[in-house]
């Protein structure tokens, strides 16, 4: 094993689909920048894919010091072995100190496979990151024991140090509007992917007809909890969300009761979001739910119980029957929009 001193730089894996980067990769450039600056290393974006040169330019504009990108037909669709082979070869070639990945479906598949091949550790679903400037050990913070406490995890003996972060935990950096230097940061790479290693292929994509729910990128989210009473009352939630041009969220209790699909769930076992406005309707404020929405800029709580924990984190609170409050709120906002 190489000496730990030989490992350098902070890597951010940028996941793409149809050549377009998923937002979580750019979001991770924010903590990546902080870690890199603290230890005097470079922030490097890594992008395997097909037709990803524009995504590479974007990563450079978002603040990456270097962008390593690999293009090829074999990377058009995500396949575990292909991407694991590619990333393993790149890591062994460049020896990064830290690798940050999004906790997406693909990231959660690739991260453990890559960590196993590299014989290192992986900390999943992190909510905060820091690094010791002397030891260069990353302090990975994540919820533990069902979200009832926060644990800080170290990987002091192995390199690279790896971790995944859910979409929405961090905000994207402010891009360089000029972007004139972006092209100079791009570095084309190659990886010797052996044909016999490509054991799978995408035969067909099937649309199951489920409406896409993109809570991670929504600027406004209206969420319902157990306090709405029954599944039919989500109509009040949807009405307010429609008036505001926002998305519909939910607590775990509603998902468990089959009132709404899991894709709408916000919280420790759902999605982590950071909208400009989060309206919590009939949500008590369990720590597991707060872990998924505490990054919102403004939180409004509507609940009949004045002692509900949600009011402890809310910027504005309304104590009342949400079945009375929500229609009035929707009506009032609609009237203002029509002025």
TAQUI-V211447 format. One line per field, one symbol per residue. phi: phi as a letter, one per 20 degrees, with the letter a starting at -180 (. if undefined). A space follows every 10 residues. Layout:
BEGIN
phi->???
END
This chain:
BEGIN
phi->.fffffebmd dcedecblne ffggffffff ffffffffdm deececcerc mdffffffff feoffccecc dagfdgdfcg ffffffffff fffdlffccd cfeegfffef gffffffelc ebdelfdbcb befeemefde dbfclmnebd ddddcfdccf ecbdcfgnfd efffffffmf egffeecfcb beffgfeeec beebddefne ffcdffdfec cdddcgffna gfffffffff fffemddedb efgfffemeb ffgefdqgdc decbffccde dmdfofgfff fecfeffcdd dcbfefefgg ffdfecccer fffeffffff fffffffef
END
